[in-house]
Amino acid sequence: MSSITLNEIKNNEKIKSYIKVADDHLDEIGFTEHGFRHAGLIAKISGEILRLLGYPERIIELGEIAGYLHDIGNLINRNDHAQNSAIIAQNLLEELKMPYNEIAKVIGAIGNHDENHGSPVNEVAAALIIADKSDAHYKRVRNKDFSTFDIHDRVNYAVKKSSVEVDADKKEITLSLRIDLEVSTVMEYFEIFLTRMMMCRKAANYLGSKFRLVINDTDLL
């Protein structure tokens, strides 16, 4: 058994192929980007949340690995993608000889990141949930015809800036968004993301912190 690094995960040819094809599948059915940009960003934010809250370096790297692999199950189907991602990740990480206790933590996090059935079952899961739900952004919208945007396209396209800030002293985790209100209203954001924001609150609580949502400099949660 060996300590698998995020760089090894990123450079693995099978993983690169799976992530690309998974994102291609979502492109075919009109979903927002879930490829290397999203995987890399969620890995970075997951690790940063854990780092700023003082978790050990190995837990931080497991958070990054979970973040990078969390959507790989879209290779099979969008439905149940969290559980499919966990199973694929388990097989990949076993091939790479990751210790079983680390695999268990990573796949538990991945299998619980979706808002429909997930829960912050460990610290890696909690960080992954917050990181994943923070990535609403205009760059993820693939549809170039504004006249055909549905509410998901419109809300994502309206988000011009998104950031997660961690204040370990105050025990606060803040999702800060800048939304173009000419494209989408705050109410529309809540219409599709309220369940996700409630999940972020539970995840922050697991990490001993309060979750704050700030849109256009106004506290909303």
Beta strands, then each sheet from edge to edge (+ up, - down):
strand 1: 159-167
strand 2: 172-179
strand 3: 210-215
strand 4: 218-219
sheet 1: 1+ 2- 3- 4+
end
